[in-house]
Amino acid sequence: MANINASIHFLLLIFLSSTFLYLETVKLGSCNGVLNVSCTEIERKALVDFKQGLTDPSGRLSSWVGLDCFIKLKLRNQYARSPDANDEDTGAFEDDYGAAHAFGGEISHSLLDLKDLSPALLELKYLNYLDLSMNNFGGIPIPEFIGSLEKLRYLNLSGASFGGPIPPQLGNLSSLRYLDLKEYFNESNQNDLHWLSGLSSLRHLNLGGVDLSQAAAYWLQAVSKLPSLSELHLPDCALADLPPSLPFSNLITSLSIIDLSNNGFNSTIPHWLFQMRNLVYLDLSSNNLRGSILDAFANGTSIERLRNMGNLCNLKTLILSQNDLNGEITELIDVLSGCNSSWLETLDLGFNDLGGFLPNSLGKLHNLKSLWLWDNSFVGSIPSSIGNLSYLEELYLRDNSMNGTIPETLGRLSKLVAIELSENPLTGVVTEAHFSNLTSLKEFSNYRGTPRVSLVFNINPEWIPPFKLSFLRIRSCQLGPKFPAWLRNQTELTDVVLNNAGISDSIPKWFWKLDLHLDELDIGSNNLGGRVPNSMKFLPDSTVDLSENNFQGPLPLWSSNVTKLYLYDNFFSGPIPLEFGERMPMLTDLDLSSNALNGTIPLSFGKLNNLLTLVISNNHLSGGIPEFWNGLPYLYLPSSMGSLSILGFLMISNNHLSGQLPSALQNCSGIHTLDLGGNRFSGNVPAWIGERMPNLFILRLRSNLFHGSIPSQLCTLSSLHILDLGENNLSGFIPSCVGNLSGMAFEINSQRYEGELMVLRKGREDLYDSILYLVNSMDLSHNNLSGEVPEGVTNLTRLGTLNLSVNHLTGKIPDNIGNLQGLETLDLSRNQLSGVIPPGMASLTSLNHLNLSYNNLSGRIPTGNQLQTLDDPSIYENNPALCGPPTTAKCPGDDQRPKTRTWFYVSMGPGFAVGFWGVCVTLIVKNSWRHAYFRLVYDVKEWLLMVISLNVARLRRKLNLGSI
């Protein structure tokens, strides 16, 4: 019954659309003229009733007065985003505007009583074109009755939000030439392809995004039964199996377009794909294909024979990206360029493991427009023959190992729009000759993450470029020392990156007056100085990075469009403007650290409701923390900062902030890193840190004026891996529950970014950033803590640093200290610890910094393993009762040598004398023994000489050398 209702609903929808949306009505030609076919009264009444219950959000049916029937039905939602759109939003309703115009609705209950409706609607004898794509049919099944529309030649249901499996009745459409069911919102994996055999006239087949896993074993056999097929689109169909051979069929000559991308075949490329004689388009991307490209299409055939066969000469697009292909591409390029007339326009081999040099034959692909070779292992220089590719528009070579030079012939390519050379160790000098005729250039990128500079730009300051760039990204290249004057006429720039470019200059006034509307401005890591004006204009969601320079003066206040602002490591001074938060309310990331800012944190920061990152450490700020935290519940570091997990942090360390921590700070319940160190905060360490910040990874309150005891609630922070409460006035016992800090006991595999943090390890304080997530540390030093070292601390097996020095701890070192196998730094100095050093400490194989000085330890110092290398006596100084190496104090009994060893040395001399002279005196005194001994020696010598002579003679005979 549900299928019948869906079919009625669907058929009524077809009739309802007969005059709106530019439908073509039936015009039957006859000898007497033209006849318009009108709908009957019952059909018209059914349509009116149906319209009343139909969902029509955009009023597309408001003018409907349909009277006529039709042969073409074009109901495509032209406002929706196509499934073929080349961006991230591939669904029909990713945008609200498309959804607002999507056609849908429910069938009216009154229509169920129209007994004759279905037979009447099925009399659509002349319908040959049906396009319902990009609408919203709410997951109803594709109506089975479509298989009865025997005249249908065109059917497009892509992105129309149908549900269920593909009805096999579609196989009855023997006249169908075009079938597109791409991403029709199929929720079933029960689709088969046996029904394809009935589509004898089909030329275009697109089932992209449809789950065909049930047909994975026979899909090629099913497709091969379509004698007229010229276009095959089966991307993202979970096919999994790519057969090594092709069943006998017409496909070898009929197919011109093949798209099998994103199926995860995980095999080699079968050679039959390169035997298609009329192939124009081939896309095998994202399939985990492996092996050599040459082996795939050569199949034992020589390169010269492949050229003569000409199977690839009609190819215009070859896409093999995002696989595991390896080897060189020289032979492939030789074959493609060896055609009398190569039509190749797009070559995409990116994201593989291809290597070697780029061949000079690349320059023979005269019609090439797009060359995508990024993310491989190519080496050497860009071949000079690239200057012959006069139609080239896109050149993408980023993320390779190309360590050669850029040829000047690149400057000939007048149609070149985009050059992407980033993340290659290219060398040499780039001059204006490299850009001399690039009149179409819009994008240039040579961006390296490493600070090492290997490429130099030496461009005449008087040179006027022939292009107008919109996108310029240069990082870790030598552009300076002067600011590049050739940017003077670049008035269309939206992205400017000149990071680590060796520029030691002030930004000229003409740059600020270019009236640019920027999406990104990154001139960080240079030696630029001067003041920064407020006149710059920015596009929505823009990024500004002026970090690590010598800029001075007050903080600039720019457009409210700026969302990410990095001004750290400069000489900006004065107070943060009071209206800062009001002028730039869209900020998500703000880093003002390491400047000379003073004054207080302005209350307008409370207006930054979108704030994700706040770093204002290493300044001269004073006063307390304002009560604006209620509006900032989630401060976190977004993943856009790198290929790392989303983590939160708030860093306002190394200022002169004072007072107690505001209770409203506990509203930042999503925070992951809290660094308030190096200030003058006072009061108790709040218990709500452990209660309201359950996801905290790092807690650093070092160098403040906190007093009172350490709250036991901190033990509930199961993800905490850095706890630094050192250099405060804390007292009381160390909570016995510290063993519950499982973040210091178990390895966390996920890579994360947690900001930058100074961590005291191995006796010195170092800055950690990208590997901060690997550091596991507990530092409670320089306080007034008392009591014993809790036994639970030995449960923290991933702990790398344990610093409890300069306190008033008593008792003994825990016996199970040897359980801390990851421990590298252990500092228990300047306490009142007593007892012996546990022998298990010798099993700490990673230990490289140890300090037990100024305690009351006693007994012999353990030896062995890692302790053998820690031979500095100062490690144990001022422990009067300790003895043994490396100290000079001797343990009781060390002065008495063992008697057995003394007698051993005493008996060595007489034993040697007795043994030696006992033999020699006997030979001297007794003649018969002496003669017998020397006779034995003589006989042995003669026997050895005879054996050697015989073997030498045999060898000479074998080698035909004869005797001497």
Secondary structure, DSSP 8 states (H G I E B T S, - for coil): -HHHHHHHHHHHHHHHTSSTTS-EE-EEEETTEEEE-B--HHHHHHHHHHHHT---TT-TTTT----B-EEEEE---TTS--TT-SSS--STTSSHHHHHT-------GGGGG-TTHHHHHT--TT--EEE-TT---TT-B--GGGGG-TT--EEE-TTS--BSS--GGGGG-TT--EEE-TT-----S----GGGGG-TT--EEE-TT---GGGTTTHHHHHTT-TT--EEE-TTS------SS--SSTHHHH--EEE--SS---SB--GGGGG-TT--EEE--SS--EEEHHHHHHTT--HHHHHHH-TTTT--EEE--SSEEEE--HHHHHHHHTSSS----EEE--SSEEEEE--GGGGG-TT--EEE--SSEEES---GGGGG-TT--EEE--SSB--S---GGGGG-TT--EEE--S----EEE-GGGGTT-TT--EEEEE-SSS---EEE---TT---SS--SEEEEESSB--SS--GGGGG-TT-SEEEEET----SB--HHHHTS--EEEEEE--SS--EEE--S--EEEEEEEEE--SSEEEES-----TTEEEEE--SSEEEEE--TTHHHHSTT-SEEE--SSEEEE---GGGGG-TT--EEE--SSEEEE---S-GGG-----B-GGGSSSB-B-EEE--SSEEEEE--GGGGG-TT--EEE--SSEEEEE--THHHHH-TT--EEE--SSEEEE---GGGGG-TT--EEE--SSEEEEE--GGGGG-GGGTS---S-B----EEEEETTEEEEE-TTGGG--EEE--SSEEEEE--GGGGG-TT--EEE--SSEEES---GGGGG-TT--EEE--SS--EEE--GGGGG-TT--EEE--SSEEEEE---SGGGGT---GGGGTT-TEEESTTSS---TTTTS--HHHHHHHHHHHHHHHHHHHHHHHHHHH-HHHHHHHHHHHHHHHHHHHHHHHHHHHHHHHHTT----
